[in-house]
Amino acid sequence: MTTYREAIREAIAEALTADERVFLMGEDVGAYGGCFAVSLGLLERFGPERIRDTPLSESAFVGAGIGAALGGLRPIVEIMTVNFSLLALDQILNNAATILHMSGGQFNVPLVIRMTTGAGRQLAAQHSHSLEGWYAHIPGLRILAPATVEDAGGMLAPALADPDPVLIFEHGSLYNSTGEPGTGPVDITTAAVRRPGRDVTLIAYGGTLHKALTAADELAAGGIEAEVVDLRVLRPLDEATVIKSIIHTHRAVIVDEGWRSGSLSAEVTARIVERAFYELDAPVERVCSAEVPIPYAHHLEEAALPQVPAIVTAARDVVSS
Amino acid sequence: MADFRMPSLGADMETGTVSEWLVKPGDSIRKGDPIAVIDTDKALIEVESFHTGVVGRLVVNTGERVPVGTTLAVVDERTPAERAPAEPSPPPPEPSPAHVLSPLVRRLAAERGMDLTSLRGTGPGDTVTRADVERAAGPEGTVPPGRTEPAAGRATTGPATVPAPPAPPEPARSKASPLARRLARELDLDLATVPGTGRTGAVRADDVRRAAAVRSDAARHAPPVNAPGQAVRQDERREQAMRQAIARAMTRSKREIPHYYLTSTIDMSTALAWLRERNRELPVSERVLPAALLLKAAATAAAEVPRLNGFWIDDGFVPGEAVHLGMAISLKGGGLIAPALHDAAGRDLADLMAGMKDLVSRVRSGRLRAAEMTEATMTVTNLGDQGVESVHGVIYPPQVALVGFGRILERPWAVHGLLGVRPLVTVTLAADHRATDGYTGGRFLAAVGRLLDHPAEL
């Protein structure tokens, strides 16, 4: 057993060892060991050349990462939270995601950006939002959301091997979660069925996967067998796995910590309706965050986020509607 | 007012179809009067009223398939004296509605907020035509096609620059999930005839599957319209539905009931000799078959060992009030039904024989009564006429025992140390181990043997 945090640290260390073009940079990743202690100890092992602290300047260091990638290196750029990544959105969208296209296919940008997303730790609005759905909107990027320890460790190597930019969203509430470390790289093109079932498909990813699994346990106690699909890859979406599950269960509940309007859950809903309308035996339900800035107060924060009882209720409604 | 609901006619029944109403609104009925014929997946069953009063509304039409518990009719339980002041006279009949054929006419009338039933039709067969609507609406009522304007009597506050809300839609199409629609199309089923069980009354895939599994009785009874191929399909569906009903009950039985099995072989020579003597004096119509003797023996033995006669409900044994012996009867088209011979232990042999014949003929013609379907306390299956030597049956839940008889066969059999040829029958008992142990079962089989050895006692 190991933690999500350790699995990522180990994956970074392995990547640094395996390929000398790889380096890690970001705010406080070196001497401080990372804001979430992911890179703790790496500076001592790999030195300041490869574990580089950067100024508080997202646009600058993401831009530097793009330049390094174009120059032949394999940078891993850490952004403290997705909220701050908006300062680098210009670099990510207008450079990383578009250079391949604008260069007529001459220049790939083999960049990996890791960042924390999500709420649940009383860090208030500016550190708690779930904006991965916005990035999943952008062509030219691959968006990953590891929810398990195995995926946390196993996604980095294939992300680095991808010649194009890959963004990895790590849900802040998962760093302390434990699980079996995987045995190597995991597939970064498909969704995963985490629990088989026949009555309803719960579609979740990242921080909401474990809530969906808990809800499935509760539903099973009431005689409803929920299938739980972990999207894992938010872009390009693995439509096939989702549709296959819907064809099996005919009902869907999507759990997304993003806001409902224009969210990833909206996209998944649309895909289901486009591709599997005549398989649906009930309207698609969504359990999303309340459309407010995520509050600081503990009980308000809890109330704003998708929680297990809401997922259970939605699933029951869908099964009986 | 009391509701007459779809009864549950057996542990395996989830839905039923009203095949025939035996009453009509306004009929006076007494408790126990047959009120409707219900088609379960297995048979047509006459159901008696639980109420005394006057039949009000019939809620469910014949041919409609509904879940157990659905209100089928409303019965007014008040006495005529109580009823009189409240309802001085039946409401006058509604004026017969005008004939309206064209959707265009409906739309035009809806746009003008007109009541179509108040219009006089001038078209063929008094059909209301577009001209009738426009004439009734007056010249100002005409609007260019494709536009609507405020309906008369609903005049709004300002000048009519804002188009009025769209006309009320045509009768809403039935609410159904996309999957249910697709299935209905594939199964060639009219969605409007399928009752929806969704939270909001929507038709769901399961509803369509259920409806398709057993198409309405009405369809089955409409032979002239049906192509022969379709009739065959209906029969197949019915057969399929019966198979499913048996599958549910038997799967439940084998899953929930820990069966134990006992077998014993009984020398029938005394019994058969006695029966021969008895029958010799009787006209053919009153003669008794050995099968009736076996039934009587089983019933009497069940009365002696009451722990095998009853039900296992909620983790406890509930004894039967009398021995209502279920008699497994196979149907011509396949399948099986086990209606009850009421008070089989208390009836004399001739009576039991008559009851047996009556039950078999009514099962084959499809008219059973509800009590016969639900009240069996123990079941007997006799596969002797198939040449079967012994049958180890599956208990019909929630009963706790099933008795099986094989064929009466002549065999070498040792009696008092001498070998002779004797008519033998193998009787088996399948019993619920939760309710009894082998010792009790053994007592039962011993009693059957003793009774058949002393047939005059039966």
HADDOCK unambig.tbl for C-alpha pairs under 7 A between the chains (distance, minus, plus):
assign (segid A and resid 277 and name CA) (segid B and resid 178 and name CA) 6.28 0.50 0.50
assign (segid A and resid 278 and name CA) (segid B and resid 178 and name CA) 4.77 0.50 0.50
assign (segid A and resid 278 and name CA) (segid B and resid 179 and name CA) 4.70 0.50 0.50
assign (segid A and resid 278 and name CA) (segid B and resid 182 and name CA) 6.15 0.50 0.50
assign (segid A and resid 279 and name CA) (segid B and resid 178 and name CA) 6.63 0.50 0.50
assign (segid A and resid 279 and name CA) (segid B and resid 179 and name CA) 4.76 0.50 0.50
assign (segid A and resid 280 and name CA) (segid B and resid 177 and name CA) 6.52 0.50 0.50
assign (segid A and resid 280 and name CA) (segid B and resid 178 and name CA) 5.65 0.50 0.50
assign (segid A and resid 280 and name CA) (segid B and resid 179 and name CA) 5.14 0.50 0.50
assign (segid A and resid 281 and name CA) (segid B and resid 177 and name CA) 4.83 0.50 0.50
assign (segid A and resid 281 and name CA) (segid B and resid 178 and name CA) 6.16 0.50 0.50
assign (segid A and resid 281 and name CA) (segid B and resid 179 and name CA) 5.11 0.50 0.50
assign (segid A and resid 281 and name CA) (segid B and resid 180 and name CA) 6.54 0.50 0.50
assign (segid A and resid 281 and name CA) (segid B and resid 204 and name CA) 5.90 0.50 0.50
assign (segid A and resid 281 and name CA) (segid B and resid 205 and name CA) 6.19 0.50 0.50
assign (segid A and resid 282 and name CA) (segid B and resid 177 and name CA) 5.78 0.50 0.50
assign (segid A and resid 320 and name CA) (segid B and resid 198 and name CA) 5.76 0.50 0.50
assign (segid A and resid 320 and name CA) (segid B and resid 199 and name CA) 5.87 0.50 0.50
assign (segid A and resid 321 and name CA) (segid B and resid 198 and name CA) 4.50 0.50 0.50
assign (segid A and resid 321 and name CA) (segid B and resid 199 and name CA) 4.48 0.50 0.50
assign (segid A and resid 321 and name CA) (segid B and resid 200 and name CA) 6.47 0.50 0.50
